[in-house]
Amino acid sequence: MIRALILTHRWLSIPLGPLFVLWFATGIVMHFVPFPAQTESERFAGLAPLDLAAPLRSPAEALAASGIGQPNRIRLAQRPDGPIYVISAAGRSMAVHADTLAAADVTSPDLALSVASAAAQRRGLDTTSAAVVARDGYDQWTVPNRFDPHRPLYRVALNDAEGTELYVSSRTGEVMLDTTRYERGWNYVGSVVHWIYPTVLRKDWAAWNVTVWWLSLAGVMAALTGALLGPIRLKLRRARLSSRYRGWHQWHHWTGLVCMQFVLTWIVSGWLSMDHGRLFTTGRLTDSEQAVLVGTPDWQSLMPDTLSAVHGDVREVDWFAFGGRLHQRIRRAATQQQIAVIEGHSPQIVGRFLQPAEVNEATARLGAGCARSAEIEASDDYPFTSNVPGAPVYRAVCGDIWYHIDAASGAVLEKLDPSRRAYRWLYQALHTLNFPTLLAHRTLRTVLIVGLCAAGFAFSITGIVIGWRRLRVRGAVARRNG
C-alpha cells in the first residue's frame, strides 16, 4: 500500500511539479492584476447623451425588426451614427437603428474606430493616434464565453502612453472591453498561465474544460498522496519525530508537512473551479423559476408613448422584465437612475431601484415557503453586490433555496441551493480566502494570500529538484544498460 502511494505520488508529481510552481507563482500575480475586464463604471463613462430630438421608433418596432422573439432586455443608447436599440436574448445580441429600424451591425472599420474613439474621449483617454488593428473572432483577452454574441470584435489601439486597446462589438457597436499594456503583460504571466488559457485552447471551451479538469484532478491526486505519505514517513527517535529522508528529500518532507493543509485545500478548490455542474449545481434558474421571476410579458406594449418620459440628459434607457411585468430604467449617470413599471403603455415610477414589495410579490409566487426578501449586507457570508454603486441586492429565501436579485437592473444574480452554498465555501472561500472576516481586512487577506502562495511555491521547487534528480539517475542507468 505504501509502495503504491509512493509510486503514484512520485510519477504524478514529476510531470506536474512545474505546473504546481506556476500555479502558486501566478496566484500571487492574479491577486494584484486580475484578468482584463471592463467595469460598469468604465462602460457607462463612455456613453454619449441620447439624441432625443430625432423621431425615434418604439422598442416594440425595434424588437419586431430584429427578428428576436423573446428578449432578455432592450436598451436604447447613442452611437456616433445615431441612436440604436440593442436587443439581447439568450446567446444573441443585435442592434437596429432607432430611427430607421435598419440593422446596425458594424461592418466598417471606420465606424468601429469612431465608436471606440468617442467612448475613449469621454473617458479622458488620448485618441490622437487611434487605429483599428484587427477584426478577430478570438484573441487572448476575448476568449471568455460572454463575448460570443458579439464576435467578431474590432480591436482598436489608442497608441497612447498606457498602450490602451478597446474592443468593439461587430453586432451592436458597443465597447465590450478595454485593456492596457500593463494588464496584458502581467496577465501573460498571471491568468493565462494559471488558467491554462492560451487562445488556441481556450477558444474551444469544451476542449479547454476537459483538459484543465483532468490536469487539476491529477494535481489533486498528487497532493492527496503526498498528504497521506507525509505523516507515514515520519519516524520516532528518542521521543522526537524526525524525517526518514536527507537533503532535498528532507526539505520536501518537512515543508510538505507544514504546507500540507493549505496545498491540499488550494489544489482541491482549484479543481472545483472547473466543476461546471459536474458535482455541484450551477446556480441557474429552472424554466419554471424563470417564468415566475422574469416572466414572458408583452414586449409589443412598448409603443411610442413609452418614450414620453425620456427627456433631458439621458445616457441609456433599459427595458427589462421582472415578475412578469415590463420595467423601464432611465439612466442619467452611473449612480443616477429611475425605474418605472410599464402599465397600460405608460410608465409608473417606482423609484431609483426595485422596491422590496415588488420583489416579495414576485418571489411569493415561487412557493408558499418564501419569506420576505431582505437586503444583503456587505458582511454577509454570501456577499453579492450590484454593479451600480449603492444599489441593494435582495435575498429571497424560499425554503432551502435563496434567490439574489439586483434591485438596480432586475437581474437574478444567482440561485443558491444547499449545493451551491457548499460550493461557495469549498471553492471561493478556500481558493481565494474569500471569507467575510478577511474581506473586511484587505491587507491581512493580501498578506495571507502572498505568504501561503510563496510557501507553496517554495515547497513545489523542492519537488522539482527531487524529480529532476530522479530523472537524471534513471537516465544515467538507462544509458549504462544500453
C-alpha positions as CSV (number, residue, x, y, z in Angstrom):
1,M,0.0,0.0,0.0
2,I,2.7,2.5,1.0
3,R,4.7,1.5,-2.1
4,A,1.7,2.2,-4.3
5,L,1.3,5.6,-2.7
6,I,5.0,6.4,-3.2
7,L,5.0,5.5,-6.8
8,T,1.7,7.3,-7.5
9,H,2.9,10.4,-5.8
10,R,6.3,10.3,-7.5
11,W,5.2,9.8,-11.1
12,L,2.3,12.2,-10.8
13,S,4.4,14.9,-9.2
14,I,7.4,14.8,-11.5
15,P,5.4,15.9,-14.6
16,L,3.1,18.1,-12.6
17,G,5.8,19.7,-10.4
18,P,6.4,22.6,-12.8
19,L,2.6,23.2,-13.1
20,F,2.4,23.4,-9.2
21,V,5.2,26.0,-9.2
22,L,3.4,28.1,-11.9
23,W,0.1,27.8,-10.2
24,F,1.4,29.2,-6.9
25,A,3.5,31.9,-8.5
26,T,0.7,33.1,-10.8
27,G,-1.8,33.0,-8.0
28,I,0.2,35.9,-6.4
29,V,0.2,37.8,-9.7
30,M,-3.6,37.3,-10.2
31,H,-4.3,38.7,-6.7
32,F,-2.8,42.1,-7.8
33,V,-3.7,42.1,-11.5
34,P,-6.9,40.3,-12.4
35,F,-7.9,39.3,-15.9
36,P,-8.8,42.3,-18.0
37,A,-12.5,43.3,-17.8
38,Q,-14.5,46.5,-18.4
39,T,-16.2,47.7,-15.3
40,E,-19.7,49.1,-15.4
41,S,-18.4,52.5,-14.4
42,E,-16.0,52.4,-17.3
43,R,-18.7,51.3,-19.8
44,F,-21.1,54.0,-18.6
45,A,-18.5,56.7,-18.7
46,G,-18.1,56.0,-22.4
47,L,-21.8,56.5,-23.2
48,A,-22.9,59.6,-25.0
49,P,-26.1,61.6,-24.2
50,L,-29.0,60.3,-26.2
51,D,-30.1,62.5,-29.1
52,L,-33.8,62.7,-28.4
53,A,-34.5,65.4,-31.0
54,A,-34.8,63.0,-33.9
55,P,-38.1,61.0,-34.1
56,L,-37.5,57.5,-32.7
57,R,-39.3,54.3,-33.4
58,S,-40.7,52.4,-30.5
59,P,-38.9,49.5,-28.7
60,A,-41.7,47.2,-29.9
61,E,-41.0,48.1,-33.5
62,A,-37.3,47.6,-33.0
63,L,-37.9,44.2,-31.5
64,A,-40.1,43.2,-34.5
65,A,-37.4,44.4,-36.9
66,S,-34.7,42.4,-35.1
67,G,-36.5,39.1,-35.5
68,I,-35.8,38.1,-31.9
69,G,-38.9,36.6,-30.4
70,Q,-38.4,36.8,-26.6
71,P,-35.6,39.1,-25.5
72,N,-33.9,39.4,-22.1
73,R,-33.8,43.2,-22.3
74,I,-33.8,46.1,-24.8
75,R,-31.5,49.1,-24.4
76,L,-31.5,52.5,-26.2
77,A,-28.1,54.1,-26.5
78,Q,-26.3,56.6,-28.6
79,R,-23.6,55.8,-31.2
80,P,-21.7,58.2,-33.5
81,D,-24.0,57.1,-36.3
82,G,-27.2,57.8,-34.3
83,P,-29.3,56.2,-31.6
84,I,-29.7,52.5,-31.6
85,Y,-31.7,49.8,-29.9
86,V,-29.7,46.9,-28.6
87,I,-31.8,43.7,-28.2
88,S,-30.4,40.9,-26.1
89,A,-31.6,37.3,-25.9
90,A,-30.1,34.1,-24.7
91,G,-26.8,33.8,-26.6
92,R,-27.6,36.5,-29.0
93,S,-27.3,40.3,-29.3
94,M,-28.1,42.6,-32.2
95,A,-28.7,46.3,-32.8
96,V,-31.1,48.3,-35.0
97,H,-31.1,52.0,-35.7
98,A,-33.7,53.7,-33.6
99,D,-34.9,56.0,-36.3
100,T,-35.0,53.7,-39.4
101,L,-35.1,50.2,-37.8
102,A,-32.3,49.2,-40.2
103,A,-29.8,46.7,-39.0
104,A,-27.0,48.4,-37.1
105,D,-24.2,45.9,-37.3
106,V,-20.7,47.4,-37.5
107,T,-19.3,46.3,-40.9
108,S,-16.9,49.2,-41.3
109,P,-13.6,49.6,-39.5
110,D,-14.1,53.4,-39.8
111,L,-17.3,53.2,-37.7
112,A,-15.6,50.9,-35.2
113,L,-12.8,53.4,-34.9
114,S,-15.4,56.2,-34.5
115,V,-17.2,54.3,-31.7
116,A,-14.0,53.5,-29.8
117,S,-12.6,57.0,-30.1
118,A,-15.8,58.6,-29.0
119,A,-16.0,56.4,-25.9
120,A,-12.4,56.8,-25.1
121,Q,-12.6,60.6,-25.3
122,R,-15.5,60.7,-22.9
123,R,-13.3,58.7,-20.5
124,G,-10.5,61.2,-20.9
125,L,-8.2,59.0,-22.9
126,D,-5.9,60.2,-25.7
127,T,-7.2,59.1,-29.1
128,T,-4.9,61.2,-31.3
129,S,-3.2,58.1,-32.8
130,A,-6.1,55.6,-32.5
131,A,-6.4,52.9,-35.2
132,V,-8.2,49.7,-35.9
133,V,-5.6,46.9,-35.7
134,A,-7.6,43.7,-36.0
135,R,-11.1,42.2,-36.5
136,D,-10.9,38.8,-34.8
137,G,-13.3,36.1,-33.6
138,Y,-11.0,35.4,-30.7
139,D,-7.8,36.8,-29.2
140,Q,-6.1,36.3,-25.8
141,W,-8.4,38.8,-24.0
142,T,-11.7,38.0,-25.6
143,V,-11.8,34.2,-25.2
144,P,-14.4,34.2,-22.4
145,N,-17.9,33.0,-23.5
146,R,-19.6,36.3,-22.6
147,F,-18.2,37.7,-25.8
148,D,-19.8,35.1,-28.0
149,P,-22.9,37.1,-29.0
150,H,-20.6,40.0,-30.2
151,R,-18.0,38.2,-32.3
152,P,-16.1,39.1,-34.3
153,L,-14.7,42.1,-32.4
154,Y,-12.8,45.1,-33.7
155,R,-9.6,45.8,-31.7
156,V,-8.8,49.5,-31.6
157,A,-5.4,50.5,-30.4
158,L,-5.3,54.1,-29.0
159,N,-1.5,54.0,-29.2
160,D,-1.4,56.2,-26.0
161,A,1.2,56.1,-23.2
162,E,-0.6,53.2,-21.5
163,G,-1.0,51.1,-24.6
164,T,-4.8,51.1,-24.3
165,E,-6.8,48.9,-26.6
166,L,-10.6,48.8,-26.9
167,Y,-12.8,46.0,-28.4
168,V,-15.9,47.0,-30.3
169,S,-18.7,44.5,-31.0
170,S,-19.5,44.0,-34.6
171,R,-23.1,43.0,-33.7
172,T,-24.0,46.0,-31.6
173,G,-21.2,48.6,-31.9
174,E,-20.7,48.7,-28.1
175,V,-17.3,48.9,-26.5
176,M,-17.1,45.5,-24.8
177,L,-13.6,45.5,-23.2
178,D,-10.5,47.7,-22.6
179,T,-7.0,46.5,-21.8
180,T,-3.7,48.3,-21.1
181,R,-0.1,47.2,-21.7
182,Y,0.3,46.8,-18.0
183,E,-2.7,44.4,-17.7
184,R,-1.8,42.4,-20.8
185,G,1.9,42.0,-19.7
186,W,1.1,40.8,-16.2
187,N,-1.7,38.6,-17.3
188,Y,0.5,36.7,-19.7
189,V,2.5,35.6,-16.6
190,G,-0.6,35.5,-14.4
191,S,-4.1,34.4,-15.5
192,V,-3.1,33.0,-18.9
193,V,-0.7,30.6,-17.2
194,H,-2.8,29.9,-14.1
195,W,-5.9,29.0,-16.0
196,I,-4.0,27.3,-18.9
197,Y,-5.6,30.0,-21.1
198,P,-3.8,30.1,-24.4
199,T,-6.1,31.3,-27.1
200,V,-5.7,28.2,-29.3
201,L,-7.1,26.0,-26.5
202,R,-9.5,28.4,-24.6
203,K,-11.4,29.3,-27.7
204,D,-12.7,25.7,-27.8
205,W,-14.5,25.8,-24.4
206,A,-15.2,22.1,-24.3
207,A,-11.6,21.1,-25.1
208,W,-10.3,23.6,-22.5
209,N,-12.8,22.4,-19.9
210,V,-11.8,18.8,-20.2
211,T,-8.1,19.4,-20.4
212,V,-7.9,21.6,-17.3
213,W,-10.3,19.4,-15.3
214,W,-8.2,16.3,-15.8
215,L,-4.9,18.1,-15.2
216,S,-6.4,19.6,-12.0
217,L,-7.7,16.2,-10.9
218,A,-4.2,14.7,-11.5
219,G,-2.9,17.6,-9.3
220,V,-5.4,16.7,-6.6
221,M,-4.2,13.0,-6.6
222,A,-0.5,14.2,-6.4
223,A,-1.3,16.4,-3.4
224,L,-3.5,13.8,-1.7
225,T,-1.0,11.0,-2.0
226,G,1.7,13.4,-0.6
227,A,-0.5,14.4,2.3
228,L,-1.0,10.7,3.2
229,L,2.7,9.9,2.9
230,G,3.9,12.9,4.9
231,P,2.9,11.6,8.4
232,I,3.6,8.0,7.4
233,R,7.2,8.7,6.5
234,L,8.0,10.2,9.9
235,K,9.8,8.2,12.5
236,L,10.1,8.5,16.2
237,R,13.7,8.7,17.5
238,R,14.4,9.5,21.2
239,A,10.9,10.8,21.8
240,R,11.3,13.2,18.8
241,L,9.8,13.0,15.4
242,S,12.3,13.0,12.5
243,S,12.2,12.5,8.8
244,R,13.3,9.3,7.1
245,Y,14.9,11.4,4.3
246,R,18.0,13.6,3.9
247,G,19.0,16.6,1.8
248,W,16.4,17.9,-0.7
249,H,14.0,15.0,0.2
250,Q,14.1,16.1,3.8
251,W,13.4,19.7,2.9
252,H,10.5,18.5,0.7
253,H,9.2,16.3,3.5
254,W,9.2,19.0,6.2
255,T,7.9,21.8,4.0
256,G,5.2,19.4,2.8
257,L,4.1,18.7,6.4
258,V,4.0,22.4,7.2
259,C,2.1,23.4,3.9
260,M,0.1,20.2,3.6
261,Q,-3.3,21.6,4.7
262,F,-3.0,24.7,2.5
263,V,-1.6,22.9,-0.5
264,L,-4.3,20.2,-0.4
265,T,-7.2,22.6,0.1
266,W,-5.9,25.0,-2.5
267,I,-5.4,22.3,-5.2
268,V,-8.8,20.7,-4.5
269,S,-10.6,24.1,-4.5
270,G,-8.8,25.0,-7.7
271,W,-10.0,21.7,-9.3
272,L,-13.6,22.6,-8.1
273,S,-13.3,25.9,-10.1
274,M,-13.7,23.7,-13.1
275,D,-16.8,21.9,-11.8
276,H,-19.3,23.5,-14.2
277,G,-22.2,21.3,-12.9
278,R,-20.3,18.0,-12.5
279,L,-20.6,17.7,-8.7
280,F,-22.4,20.9,-7.7
281,T,-25.4,22.8,-9.1
282,T,-24.7,25.7,-11.4
283,G,-26.9,28.4,-9.8
284,R,-29.0,28.8,-13.0
285,L,-32.8,29.2,-12.8
286,T,-35.1,26.4,-14.0
287,D,-37.7,27.2,-16.7
288,S,-40.4,27.4,-14.1
289,E,-38.4,29.8,-11.9
290,Q,-37.6,31.9,-14.9
291,A,-41.2,32.1,-15.8
292,V,-42.1,33.4,-12.3
293,L,-39.2,35.8,-11.6
294,V,-38.8,37.1,-15.1
295,G,-41.9,36.1,-17.0
296,T,-42.9,36.5,-20.6
297,P,-44.6,39.9,-20.7
298,D,-46.0,41.5,-23.8
299,W,-43.0,43.3,-25.3
300,Q,-45.2,44.7,-28.0
301,S,-46.8,47.0,-25.4
302,L,-43.6,49.2,-25.6
303,M,-45.1,51.6,-28.1
304,P,-44.0,55.2,-29.0
305,D,-45.7,56.7,-25.9
306,T,-43.3,54.6,-23.8
307,L,-40.6,57.1,-24.6
308,S,-42.6,60.1,-23.4
309,A,-40.8,60.2,-20.0
310,V,-37.4,60.1,-21.6
311,H,-36.1,63.7,-21.8
312,G,-33.1,65.7,-20.7
313,D,-29.5,64.4,-20.3
314,V,-30.1,60.6,-20.6
315,R,-27.3,58.2,-21.3
316,E,-29.2,54.9,-21.6
317,V,-32.7,53.6,-21.4
318,D,-33.2,50.0,-20.5
319,W,-36.3,47.8,-20.7
320,F,-36.4,44.6,-18.7
321,A,-38.9,42.1,-17.4
322,F,-39.3,41.2,-13.7
323,G,-42.1,39.4,-12.1
324,G,-43.9,39.2,-15.4
325,R,-44.1,42.9,-15.8
326,L,-42.1,45.2,-18.1
327,H,-39.9,47.9,-16.5
328,Q,-38.2,51.0,-17.9
329,R,-34.9,52.1,-16.4
330,I,-33.7,55.6,-17.3
331,R,-30.0,56.2,-16.6
332,R,-28.6,59.7,-16.4
333,A,-25.4,58.9,-14.6
334,A,-23.7,55.8,-13.2
335,T,-25.4,56.2,-9.9
336,Q,-28.4,58.2,-11.0
337,Q,-31.3,56.2,-12.4
338,Q,-35.1,55.9,-12.3
339,I,-37.2,52.7,-12.7
340,A,-40.8,52.6,-13.8
341,V,-43.3,49.9,-14.4
342,I,-45.0,49.9,-17.8
343,E,-48.7,49.8,-17.0
344,G,-51.1,50.4,-19.9
345,H,-48.4,51.6,-22.2
346,S,-47.4,54.4,-19.7
347,P,-44.6,54.2,-17.2
348,Q,-45.5,54.4,-13.5
349,I,-42.4,55.5,-11.5
350,V,-41.4,53.2,-8.6
351,G,-38.1,54.9,-7.6
352,R,-34.4,54.5,-8.2
353,F,-34.5,50.8,-7.6
354,L,-37.0,47.9,-7.5
355,Q,-38.8,48.1,-4.2
356,P,-38.9,45.3,-1.7
357,A,-42.7,44.9,-2.0
358,E,-42.4,44.1,-5.7
359,V,-39.6,41.7,-5.1
360,N,-41.7,40.0,-2.4
361,E,-44.7,39.9,-4.8
362,A,-42.7,38.1,-7.4
363,T,-40.9,35.6,-5.2
364,A,-44.1,34.7,-3.3
365,R,-45.3,33.1,-6.5
366,L,-42.4,30.6,-6.3
367,G,-44.0,28.8,-3.4
368,A,-45.7,29.0,0.0
369,G,-42.4,28.8,1.9
370,C,-40.9,32.0,0.5
371,A,-40.0,34.5,3.3
372,R,-39.9,38.3,2.8
373,S,-36.8,39.4,1.0
374,A,-34.0,41.2,2.8
375,E,-31.2,43.4,1.6
376,I,-27.8,41.6,1.7
377,E,-25.3,43.3,3.9
378,A,-21.6,43.8,2.9
379,S,-20.5,41.5,5.8
380,D,-22.8,38.7,4.7
381,D,-21.4,35.1,4.5
382,Y,-22.7,35.0,0.9
383,P,-21.9,38.6,-0.4
384,F,-23.4,39.8,-3.6
385,T,-23.1,43.4,-4.9
386,S,-24.8,45.3,-7.7
387,N,-22.6,46.9,-10.4
388,V,-24.5,50.1,-9.6
389,P,-22.8,51.6,-6.5
390,G,-25.2,51.9,-3.6
391,A,-27.9,49.7,-5.2
392,P,-29.3,47.0,-2.9
393,V,-29.3,43.3,-3.7
394,Y,-32.2,41.4,-2.2
395,R,-32.2,37.9,-0.9
396,A,-35.4,36.0,-1.1
397,V,-35.4,32.7,0.9
398,C,-37.7,30.0,-0.3
399,G,-37.2,27.0,1.9
400,D,-33.6,25.9,1.4
401,I,-33.2,27.9,-1.9
402,W,-32.1,31.5,-1.9
403,Y,-32.5,33.9,-4.8
404,H,-30.4,37.0,-5.1
405,I,-32.0,39.9,-7.1
406,D,-30.3,43.1,-8.2
407,A,-32.6,45.9,-7.4
408,A,-30.9,48.2,-9.9
409,S,-31.4,46.1,-13.0
410,G,-33.9,43.4,-12.0
411,A,-31.4,40.7,-12.8
412,V,-31.4,37.4,-10.8
413,L,-27.8,37.2,-10.0
414,E,-27.7,33.6,-8.7
415,K,-29.8,30.9,-7.2
416,L,-28.2,29.4,-4.1
417,D,-29.4,26.0,-3.1
418,P,-27.6,23.9,-0.5
419,S,-25.2,22.5,-3.1
420,R,-24.3,26.0,-4.4
421,R,-23.8,27.3,-0.9
422,A,-21.4,24.4,-0.1
423,Y,-19.6,25.3,-3.4
424,R,-19.2,28.9,-2.2
425,W,-17.1,27.7,0.7
426,L,-15.3,24.8,-0.9
427,Y,-14.2,26.8,-3.9
428,Q,-14.4,30.6,-3.4
429,A,-13.5,30.7,0.3
430,L,-10.8,28.1,0.2
431,H,-9.2,29.1,-3.1
432,T,-9.2,32.9,-2.8
433,L,-9.6,33.3,1.0
434,N,-13.0,34.9,0.3
435,F,-14.0,34.8,3.9
436,P,-16.2,37.7,5.3
437,T,-13.7,38.4,8.1
438,L,-10.8,38.6,5.6
439,L,-12.8,40.6,3.1
440,A,-13.2,43.2,5.8
441,H,-9.4,43.3,6.4
442,R,-8.0,43.5,2.9
443,T,-4.3,43.9,4.0
444,L,-4.4,40.8,6.2
445,R,-6.0,38.9,3.3
446,T,-3.3,40.0,0.9
447,V,-0.5,39.1,3.3
448,L,-2.1,35.6,3.8
449,I,-2.5,35.0,0.1
450,V,1.0,36.1,-0.8
451,G,2.6,34.2,2.2
452,L,0.7,31.0,1.6
453,C,1.3,31.0,-2.2
454,A,5.0,31.8,-1.6
455,A,5.2,28.8,0.8
456,G,3.5,26.6,-1.7
457,F,5.9,27.9,-4.4
458,A,9.0,27.1,-2.3
459,F,7.6,23.6,-1.4
460,S,7.0,22.9,-5.1
461,I,10.5,23.9,-6.0
462,T,11.9,21.2,-3.7
463,G,9.7,18.7,-5.5
464,I,11.1,19.8,-8.9
465,V,14.6,19.4,-7.7
466,I,13.9,15.9,-6.4
467,G,12.1,15.0,-9.6
468,W,14.9,16.3,-11.8
469,R,17.5,14.3,-9.8
470,R,15.3,11.2,-10.1
471,L,15.1,11.5,-13.8
472,R,18.8,12.1,-14.2
473,V,19.6,9.0,-12.2
474,R,17.2,6.9,-14.3
475,G,18.6,8.4,-17.4
476,A,22.2,7.5,-16.4
477,V,21.2,4.0,-15.5
478,A,19.4,3.6,-18.8
479,R,22.5,4.8,-20.7
480,R,24.8,2.4,-18.9
481,N,22.4,-0.5,-19.5
482,G,22.0,0.5,-23.1
